[in-house]
Amino acid sequence: MNDLTNPLGFGGTGGRRFRVPVGAIAAVITACLFAGLTVWLMVVNDPLGGEPYARTKIETSDTAYARADIATVGVKSGTGELLPPPSESKPEAGAAVESPSATQTHMALPVEADAALTETSPFGPLPRVAADGRKPVDAYARPVPSVVGASPKIAIVVGDLGLSQTGTQDALAKLPPEVTLGFAPYGASLDRWTAKARQDGHELLLQVPLEPFDYPDNDPGENTLLVSKDARQNIENLHRVMGRLTTYVGVVNYMGARFTSEADALDPVMQEIALRGLLYLDDGSSPRSVAEQSAGKFKTTFARADLVIDAVPTPNEITSRLAQLEQIARTRGLAVGVASARPATLKALVSWTSGLDGRGITLVPITAVPHQN
């Protein structure tokens, strides 16, 4: 008699045992899954199972310009078409590919003096206003692209060039062309150095030696303008200095704390600078300077430096002054700094200027500064 309490015989001792074909069932299930997967792939034709992916096609033109056409699955327009890449623009074949800053940077300036802006003198060629009204401050200026806009601006003037061959060479090799260069009138090979500076796109200033308070213990050099000299003598010395260079946009005082504090001595010189169509930059080193008031009397194109960057010529102090200059530019929209071509100064300026774009500040030449007339 069969054991009714265990009809299938699992663990029983009195009935028939029924064996389940486990291997056969597993084989059937596996075959069904494989067949279903095959059919799904044939119908859907998407081996990634709906996972988003991108197709990229890279084309290279003759200008070595490459772009990627990217279509992302699942991003479609209202018509169901895949949206195009964010930008479809590319330069025409043969066109140079430049960033806005590259266009601004690579800009050679005329090396030779314009004959219409030059007066012959016993001391050499002197700048003058042309018959058509053009001025050296404008004609020899470095153009500033309109894309500069309203970003904070900083003008840097590095002086004492021409005195040291190594220092001059380093400045020309390392400084960006937006930096204005000040040349002393006493150096050798000034024509060669100034030509190279203009080819590289720099504006030039002439450093004019003016009397300091501790003269003659502290002597700026030959042909220094002195408060004890009359106007004719000082203007003659100014012409002697001016004839050493060409293609400069203006002059900057070299020392001169005493001379720039005496309006009677400074006024005739400032008037001569205005008549010759030049800019006057006060280096900001003397709080007693009356240069701004003097420039206002004769409508001289004028600018004043906010900081002497390397007054204390140590790396930490220079870095601190540059940070202070940035703060002035962000507050007022514009700042002017002056410095000498010392190795520590050049090293700091190269590092600092390389990051200005990323900090939203534009480096401009001195003629881009709004001047008081």
Kinemage of the C-alpha trace (Angstrom):
@kinemage 1
@onewidth
@group {chain A} dominant
@subgroup {mainchain}
@vectorlist {calphas} color= white
{ca met a 1} P 0.000 0.000 0.000
{ca asn a 2} L 1.348 3.433 -0.977
{ca asp a 3} L 2.218 5.984 1.664
{ca leu a 4} L -0.517 8.599 1.106
{ca thr a 5} L 1.171 11.079 3.379
{ca asn a 6} L 4.141 11.347 1.025
{ca pro a 7} L 2.707 10.742 -2.456
{ca leu a 8} L 5.844 11.924 -4.255
{ca gly a 9} L 8.120 9.754 -2.080
{ca phe a 10} L 10.551 12.576 -0.892
{ca gly a 11} L 12.285 11.037 2.154
{ca gly a 12} L 9.688 8.323 2.446
{ca thr a 13} L 10.542 4.697 2.821
{ca gly a 14} L 7.404 3.002 1.649
{ca gly a 15} L 6.530 4.594 -1.786
{ca arg a 16} L 8.091 5.116 -5.199
{ca arg a 17} L 10.736 7.795 -5.608
{ca phe a 18} L 10.212 10.481 -8.362
{ca arg a 19} L 13.454 12.025 -9.746
{ca val a 20} L 13.283 15.613 -11.096
{ca pro a 21} L 15.479 16.172 -14.258
{ca val a 22} L 17.355 19.229 -12.932
{ca gly a 23} L 20.051 19.254 -15.637
{ca ala a 24} L 17.545 19.199 -18.456
{ca ile a 25} L 15.520 22.030 -16.966
{ca ala a 26} L 18.636 24.214 -16.564
{ca ala a 27} L 19.622 23.589 -20.159
{ca val a 28} L 16.177 24.617 -21.407
{ca ile a 29} L 16.200 27.853 -19.347
{ca thr a 30} L 19.667 28.782 -20.609
{ca ala a 31} L 18.658 28.199 -24.195
{ca cys a 32} L 15.555 30.373 -23.789
{ca leu a 33} L 17.545 33.268 -22.296
{ca phe a 34} L 20.104 33.131 -25.087
{ca ala a 35} L 17.407 33.056 -27.743
{ca gly a 36} L 15.591 35.997 -26.140
{ca leu a 37} L 18.762 38.079 -25.956
{ca thr a 38} L 19.537 37.386 -29.606
{ca val a 39} L 16.057 38.471 -30.723
{ca trp a 40} L 16.234 41.680 -28.575
{ca leu a 41} L 19.574 42.703 -30.072
{ca met a 42} L 18.298 42.127 -33.597
{ca val a 43} L 15.227 44.282 -33.030
{ca val a 44} L 16.661 47.091 -30.910
{ca asn a 45} L 20.115 47.265 -32.556
{ca asp a 46} L 21.624 48.860 -29.431
{ca pro a 47} L 24.314 46.702 -27.856
{ca leu a 48} L 24.691 49.192 -24.981
{ca gly a 49} L 21.145 48.597 -23.831
{ca gly a 50} L 20.083 52.241 -23.989
{ca glu a 51} L 23.091 53.610 -22.125
{ca pro a 52} L 23.927 57.180 -23.368
{ca tyr a 53} L 27.011 57.490 -25.518
{ca ala a 54} L 28.716 59.988 -27.844
{ca arg a 55} L 29.891 59.762 -31.438
{ca thr a 56} L 32.917 61.863 -32.283
{ca lys a 57} L 34.224 62.716 -35.724
{ca ile a 58} L 37.554 64.549 -35.915
{ca glu a 59} L 38.491 66.468 -39.025
{ca thr a 60} L 41.858 68.116 -39.630
{ca ser a 61} L 42.162 70.965 -42.085
{ca asp a 62} L 45.279 72.427 -43.707
{ca thr a 63} L 45.614 74.871 -40.804
{ca ala a 64} L 45.948 72.008 -38.327
{ca tyr a 65} L 42.637 73.059 -36.858
{ca ala a 66} L 40.537 70.215 -35.461
{ca arg a 67} L 36.984 70.181 -34.169
{ca ala a 68} L 34.744 67.515 -32.738
{ca asp a 69} L 31.144 67.030 -33.942
{ca ile a 70} L 29.452 65.575 -30.884
{ca ala a 71} L 25.909 64.126 -30.870
{ca thr a 72} L 24.631 62.877 -27.539
{ca val a 73} L 21.944 60.165 -27.559
{ca gly a 74} L 18.740 61.336 -25.918
{ca val a 75} L 19.353 65.104 -26.545
{ca lys a 76} L 17.001 66.038 -29.384
{ca ser a 77} L 15.364 69.078 -30.848
{ca gly a 78} L 11.641 69.552 -31.142
{ca thr a 79} L 11.687 67.785 -34.520
{ca gly a 80} L 13.355 64.722 -33.098
{ca glu a 81} L 16.720 65.498 -34.716
{ca leu a 82} L 19.924 65.358 -32.741
{ca leu a 83} L 21.071 68.798 -31.684
{ca pro a 84} L 24.285 70.100 -33.293
{ca pro a 85} L 27.459 70.720 -31.290
{ca pro a 86} L 27.560 73.973 -29.287
{ca ser a 87} L 29.666 75.711 -31.934
{ca glu a 88} L 29.877 74.953 -35.625
{ca ser a 89} L 32.284 77.757 -36.458
{ca lys a 90} L 35.813 77.110 -37.666
{ca pro a 91} L 38.366 79.225 -39.526
{ca glu a 92} L 38.591 79.191 -43.253
{ca ala a 93} L 41.349 77.175 -44.836
{ca gly a 94} L 44.640 78.999 -44.646
{ca ala a 95} L 43.488 81.438 -41.953
{ca ala a 96} L 45.547 81.853 -38.817
{ca val a 97} L 43.966 80.596 -35.622
{ca glu a 98} L 44.490 83.180 -32.881
{ca ser a 99} L 42.958 83.970 -29.555
{ca pro a 100} L 42.023 87.608 -28.824
{ca ser a 101} L 45.055 87.929 -26.582
{ca ala a 102} L 47.298 86.560 -29.323
{ca thr a 103} L 46.067 89.211 -31.739
{ca gln a 104} L 46.767 91.862 -29.143
{ca thr a 105} L 50.230 90.541 -28.265
{ca his a 106} L 51.926 89.957 -31.634
{ca met a 107} L 52.046 93.486 -32.983
{ca ala a 108} L 55.264 95.037 -34.310
{ca leu a 109} L 55.439 98.830 -34.153
{ca pro a 110} L 57.232 101.135 -36.621
{ca val a 111} L 60.959 101.228 -35.950
{ca glu a 112} L 61.908 104.308 -37.962
{ca ala a 113} L 60.917 107.799 -36.864
{ca asp a 114} L 58.254 109.472 -38.971
{ca ala a 115} L 59.916 112.336 -40.882
{ca ala a 116} L 56.829 114.497 -40.413
{ca leu a 117} L 57.190 114.060 -36.650
{ca thr a 118} L 60.918 114.775 -36.560
{ca glu a 119} L 62.856 118.009 -36.221
{ca thr a 120} L 66.546 118.163 -37.078
{ca ser a 121} L 68.719 119.716 -34.351
{ca pro a 122} L 72.402 119.944 -33.358
{ca phe a 123} L 71.640 117.335 -30.692
{ca gly a 124} L 69.977 114.811 -32.959
{ca pro a 125} L 66.405 114.238 -34.169
{ca leu a 126} L 63.805 115.780 -31.878
{ca pro a 127} L 60.110 114.841 -31.772
{ca arg a 128} L 57.577 117.427 -32.887
{ca val a 129} L 53.921 117.832 -33.803
{ca ala a 130} L 53.384 117.237 -37.527
{ca ala a 131} L 51.957 119.894 -39.838
{ca asp a 132} L 48.717 117.897 -39.988
{ca gly a 133} L 48.419 117.926 -36.193
{ca arg a 134} L 49.599 114.388 -35.502
{ca lys a 135} L 51.536 113.946 -32.254
{ca pro a 136} L 54.273 111.457 -31.354
{ca val a 137} L 52.230 110.330 -28.334
{ca asp a 138} L 49.563 109.100 -30.744
{ca ala a 139} L 51.622 108.121 -33.790
{ca tyr a 140} L 54.046 105.900 -31.851
{ca ala a 141} L 51.442 104.432 -29.502
{ca arg a 142} L 50.612 100.750 -29.346
{ca pro a 143} L 46.979 100.250 -30.445
{ca val a 144} L 44.680 98.758 -27.830
{ca pro a 145} L 41.959 96.473 -29.273
{ca ser a 146} L 38.386 97.481 -28.548
{ca val a 147} L 37.747 94.003 -27.080
{ca val a 148} L 39.575 95.119 -23.913
{ca gly a 149} L 36.256 96.567 -22.725
{ca ala a 150} L 35.629 97.598 -19.143
{ca ser a 151} L 37.896 95.114 -17.378
{ca pro a 152} L 40.330 96.507 -14.772
{ca lys a 153} L 43.490 97.745 -16.498
{ca ile a 154} L 47.097 98.014 -15.380
{ca ala a 155} L 49.951 99.809 -17.147
{ca ile a 156} L 53.496 98.813 -16.238
{ca val a 157} L 56.588 100.880 -17.082
{ca val a 158} L 60.000 99.246 -16.657
{ca gly a 159} L 62.883 101.719 -16.768
{ca asp a 160} L 66.675 101.898 -16.699
{ca leu a 161} L 66.970 100.084 -20.014
{ca gly a 162} L 70.049 100.729 -22.111
{ca leu a 163} L 72.380 100.998 -19.112
{ca ser a 164} L 73.072 97.283 -18.774
{ca gln a 165} L 73.296 95.039 -21.805
{ca thr a 166} L 72.272 91.983 -19.798
{ca gly a 167} L 69.372 93.729 -18.093
{ca thr a 168} L 68.127 95.237 -21.343
{ca gln a 169} L 68.391 91.929 -23.171
{ca asp a 170} L 66.523 90.103 -20.401
{ca ala a 171} L 63.738 92.689 -20.347
{ca leu a 172} L 63.245 92.501 -24.110
{ca ala a 173} L 63.313 88.707 -24.083
{ca lys a 174} L 60.978 88.154 -21.135
{ca leu a 175} L 58.494 91.007 -20.759
{ca pro a 176} L 55.208 90.971 -22.679
{ca pro a 177} L 54.894 93.726 -25.308
{ca glu a 178} L 52.129 95.509 -23.414
{ca val a 179} L 54.772 96.582 -20.882
{ca thr a 180} L 56.102 100.070 -21.670
{ca leu a 181} L 59.894 100.390 -21.607
{ca gly a 182} L 61.811 103.405 -20.308
{ca phe a 183} L 65.268 104.013 -21.780
{ca ala a 184} L 67.991 106.032 -20.083
{ca pro a 185} L 69.795 108.414 -22.466
{ca tyr a 186} L 73.279 107.223 -21.454
{ca gly a 187} L 73.394 103.661 -22.714
{ca ala a 188} L 75.350 102.234 -25.617
{ca ser a 189} L 73.672 100.823 -28.743
{ca leu a 190} L 70.442 102.650 -27.955
{ca asp a 191} L 69.317 102.592 -31.590
{ca arg a 192} L 69.670 98.824 -31.699
{ca trp a 193} L 67.870 98.258 -28.422
{ca thr a 194} L 64.998 100.632 -29.159
{ca ala a 195} L 64.548 99.143 -32.641
{ca lys a 196} L 64.285 95.681 -31.103
{ca ala a 197} L 61.804 96.950 -28.517
{ca arg a 198} L 59.611 98.498 -31.209
{ca gln a 199} L 59.778 95.348 -33.327
{ca asp a 200} L 58.548 93.405 -30.318
{ca gly a 201} L 55.629 95.831 -29.883
{ca his a 202} L 56.693 97.905 -26.875
{ca glu a 203} L 55.938 101.569 -26.370
{ca leu a 204} L 58.954 103.610 -25.349
{ca leu a 205} L 59.512 106.391 -22.829
{ca leu a 206} L 62.617 108.556 -22.497
{ca gln a 207} L 63.961 108.924 -18.944
{ca val a 208} L 64.938 112.565 -18.378
{ca pro a 209} L 67.436 113.230 -15.547
{ca leu a 210} L 66.057 115.766 -13.076
{ca glu a 211} L 67.669 117.170 -9.947
{ca pro a 212} L 67.077 115.274 -6.679
{ca phe a 213} L 67.302 116.946 -3.252
{ca asp a 214} L 70.714 115.450 -2.486
{ca tyr a 215} L 72.345 116.535 -5.738
{ca pro a 216} L 75.294 116.359 -6.487
{ca asp a 217} L 75.909 113.545 -3.995
{ca asn a 218} L 73.185 111.715 -5.855
{ca asp a 219} L 73.784 112.613 -9.507
{ca pro a 220} L 71.320 111.391 -12.159
{ca gly a 221} L 73.928 111.878 -14.880
{ca glu a 222} L 75.053 114.155 -17.679
{ca asn a 223} L 72.711 116.962 -18.791
{ca thr a 224} L 70.651 116.831 -15.614
{ca leu a 225} L 68.012 119.564 -15.458
{ca leu a 226} L 68.656 121.769 -12.405
{ca val a 227} L 66.620 124.352 -10.503
{ca ser a 228} L 69.675 126.642 -10.512
{ca lys a 229} L 69.685 126.786 -14.322
{ca asp a 230} L 67.458 129.142 -16.281
{ca ala a 231} L 64.734 127.895 -18.621
{ca arg a 232} L 66.899 128.199 -21.743
{ca gln a 233} L 69.668 126.067 -20.263
{ca asn a 234} L 67.285 123.416 -18.998
{ca ile a 235} L 65.459 123.175 -22.313
{ca glu a 236} L 68.797 122.864 -24.119
{ca asn a 237} L 69.715 119.982 -21.816
{ca leu a 238} L 66.285 118.491 -22.442
{ca his a 239} L 66.982 118.627 -26.191
{ca arg a 240} L 70.378 116.981 -25.702
{ca val a 241} L 68.658 114.100 -23.948
{ca met a 242} L 65.763 113.932 -26.413
{ca gly a 243} L 68.132 113.607 -29.367
{ca arg a 244} L 69.468 110.294 -28.056
{ca leu a 245} L 66.344 108.288 -28.978
{ca thr a 246} L 63.459 108.291 -31.427
{ca thr a 247} L 59.949 106.800 -31.619
{ca tyr a 248} L 59.154 107.369 -27.941
{ca val a 249} L 55.666 108.417 -26.849
{ca gly a 250} L 56.767 110.582 -23.944
{ca val a 251} L 59.169 111.229 -21.102
{ca val a 252} L 59.368 110.102 -17.480
{ca asn a 253} L 61.360 111.718 -14.701
{ca tyr a 254} L 64.570 110.023 -13.649
{ca met a 255} L 64.943 110.996 -9.975
{ca gly a 256} L 64.028 114.712 -9.775
{ca ala a 257} L 62.322 115.108 -6.388
{ca arg a 258} L 63.654 118.656 -6.067
{ca phe a 259} L 63.144 119.717 -9.673
{ca thr a 260} L 59.537 118.456 -9.800
{ca ser a 261} L 58.746 120.309 -6.577
{ca glu a 262} L 59.715 123.698 -8.057
{ca ala a 263} L 57.030 125.026 -10.409
{ca asp a 264} L 59.262 127.845 -11.682
{ca ala a 265} L 61.829 125.321 -12.910
{ca leu a 266} L 59.377 122.676 -14.076
{ca asp a 267} L 56.832 124.814 -15.941
{ca pro a 268} L 59.014 125.774 -18.961
{ca val a 269} L 60.058 122.135 -19.370
{ca met a 270} L 56.475 120.898 -19.133
{ca gln a 271} L 55.424 123.458 -21.741
{ca glu a 272} L 58.164 122.241 -24.103
{ca ile a 273} L 57.009 118.657 -23.653
{ca ala a 274} L 53.456 119.697 -24.554
{ca leu a 275} L 54.591 121.653 -27.618
{ca arg a 276} L 56.384 118.560 -28.901
{ca gly a 277} L 53.293 116.386 -28.580
{ca leu a 278} L 54.651 114.098 -25.897
{ca leu a 279} L 53.299 112.500 -22.736
{ca tyr a 280} L 54.754 113.232 -19.302
{ca leu a 281} L 54.724 110.408 -16.752
{ca asp a 282} L 55.361 111.281 -13.113
{ca asp a 283} L 56.834 108.144 -11.544
{ca gly a 284} L 55.051 108.854 -8.262
{ca ser a 285} L 58.193 108.630 -6.157
{ca ser a 286} L 57.928 112.164 -4.728
{ca pro a 287} L 54.867 113.352 -2.782
{ca arg a 288} L 56.064 116.938 -3.299
{ca ser a 289} L 55.820 116.796 -7.078
{ca val a 290} L 53.786 119.550 -8.757
{ca ala a 291} L 54.000 117.854 -12.166
{ca glu a 292} L 50.258 117.289 -12.397
{ca gln a 293} L 49.469 120.958 -11.777
{ca ser a 294} L 52.164 122.021 -14.207
{ca ala a 295} L 50.830 119.680 -16.899
{ca gly a 296} L 47.366 121.148 -16.428
{ca lys a 297} L 48.646 124.656 -17.196
{ca phe a 298} L 49.913 123.646 -20.640
{ca lys a 299} L 47.480 120.841 -21.479
{ca thr a 300} L 50.324 118.343 -21.445
{ca thr a 301} L 49.267 114.734 -21.836
{ca phe a 302} L 49.872 113.455 -18.325
{ca ala a 303} L 49.921 110.270 -16.278
{ca arg a 304} L 51.049 109.491 -12.751
{ca ala a 305} L 52.232 106.170 -11.356
{ca asp a 306} L 50.406 104.769 -8.345
{ca leu a 307} L 53.253 102.600 -7.092
{ca val a 308} L 56.961 102.044 -7.468
{ca ile a 309} L 56.821 98.256 -7.644
{ca asp a 310} L 60.384 97.550 -6.562
{ca ala a 311} L 61.040 100.446 -4.170
{ca val a 312} L 62.121 97.630 -1.852
{ca pro a 313} L 63.725 95.216 -4.349
{ca thr a 314} L 63.044 91.905 -2.636
{ca pro a 315} L 60.812 89.176 -4.099
{ca asn a 316} L 58.288 89.299 -1.254
{ca glu a 317} L 57.971 93.090 -1.345
{ca ile a 318} L 57.647 93.143 -5.140
{ca thr a 319} L 54.935 90.488 -5.011
{ca ser a 320} L 53.124 92.465 -2.315
{ca arg a 321} L 53.260 95.665 -4.388
{ca leu a 322} L 51.900 93.877 -7.441
{ca ala a 323} L 48.977 92.553 -5.395
{ca gln a 324} L 48.365 96.108 -4.142
{ca leu a 325} L 48.426 97.360 -7.735
{ca glu a 326} L 45.758 94.814 -8.670
{ca gln a 327} L 43.567 96.040 -5.829
{ca ile a 328} L 43.899 99.631 -7.031
{ca ala a 329} L 42.911 98.559 -10.536
{ca arg a 330} L 39.844 96.696 -9.278
{ca thr a 331} L 38.781 99.677 -7.166
{ca arg a 332} L 39.402 102.473 -9.680
{ca gly a 333} L 39.382 100.542 -12.946
{ca leu a 334} L 42.978 101.545 -13.701
{ca ala a 335} L 46.408 101.462 -12.059
{ca val a 336} L 49.937 102.404 -13.131
{ca gly a 337} L 53.102 100.845 -11.748
{ca val a 338} L 56.754 101.652 -12.452
{ca ala a 339} L 59.830 99.534 -11.844
{ca ser a 340} L 63.485 99.077 -12.777
{ca ala a 341} L 64.933 96.287 -14.894
{ca arg a 342} L 66.403 94.409 -11.935
{ca pro a 343} L 66.616 90.597 -12.202
{ca ala a 344} L 64.257 90.070 -9.244
{ca thr a 345} L 61.773 92.564 -10.705
{ca leu a 346} L 61.804 90.980 -14.158
{ca lys a 347} L 61.316 87.514 -12.701
{ca ala a 348} L 58.354 88.663 -10.616
{ca leu a 349} L 56.777 90.579 -13.501
{ca val a 350} L 57.030 87.638 -15.902
{ca ser a 351} L 55.240 85.351 -13.450
{ca trp a 352} L 52.653 87.977 -12.503
{ca thr a 353} L 51.743 89.105 -16.025
{ca ser a 354} L 51.264 85.516 -17.212
{ca gly a 355} L 48.281 85.115 -14.882
{ca leu a 356} L 46.550 88.473 -15.371
{ca asp a 357} L 44.051 87.260 -17.984
{ca gly a 358} L 42.891 84.514 -15.659
{ca arg a 359} L 42.298 87.082 -12.940
{ca gly a 360} L 40.254 89.306 -15.245
{ca ile a 361} L 42.798 92.133 -15.520
{ca thr a 362} L 44.087 93.608 -18.781
{ca leu a 363} L 47.660 94.769 -19.235
{ca val a 364} L 47.823 97.959 -21.326
{ca pro a 365} L 50.549 100.341 -22.545
{ca ile a 366} L 50.967 103.720 -20.904
{ca thr a 367} L 49.166 105.578 -23.715
{ca ala a 368} L 45.985 103.636 -22.889
{ca val a 369} L 45.785 105.417 -19.536
{ca pro a 370} L 43.216 108.233 -19.529
{ca his a 371} L 45.403 111.293 -19.174
{ca gln a 372} L 44.608 114.695 -17.767
{ca asn a 373} L 45.088 117.485 -20.303
